[in-house]
Amino acid sequence: MADKVVDASALAAIIFSEPEGGSVELRLAGHRLLAPTLLPYEMSSVCLKKLRQHPKDRDAIRARFRKLPSFPIDLHDVEPPAIVEVANLLHLSAYDASYLLLARQRRAELVTLDKDLADAARA
């Protein structure tokens, strides 16, 4: 079973039933999932943004967010100095650089819906 690093954009598509969620699920099926330890915080931020944008849907949003712990994702620390170097070199946020760095360290595919991050991963 190959490892794949999943970022918050890809996981949010699944959790919150976004249009791209089905294709992301197919890409992740049968693989061991990895992410930096910041993933739960980023997912919390996504949830909060959705709650603020769609207050009438708060119960459904919260119900979907409660599914997060059921996803078998191994969380890993990434060294901050390395994050800064990769972020600076590739003009990424520190958050995005942590996903990319973990993928490179683990020789794993990075699954993301973020175009800039996907472009950096291909470079």
Beta strands, then each sheet from edge to edge (+ up, - down):
strand 1: 3-6
strand 2: 32-36
strand 3: 73-76
strand 4: 109-111
sheet 1: 3+ 2+ 1+ 4+
end
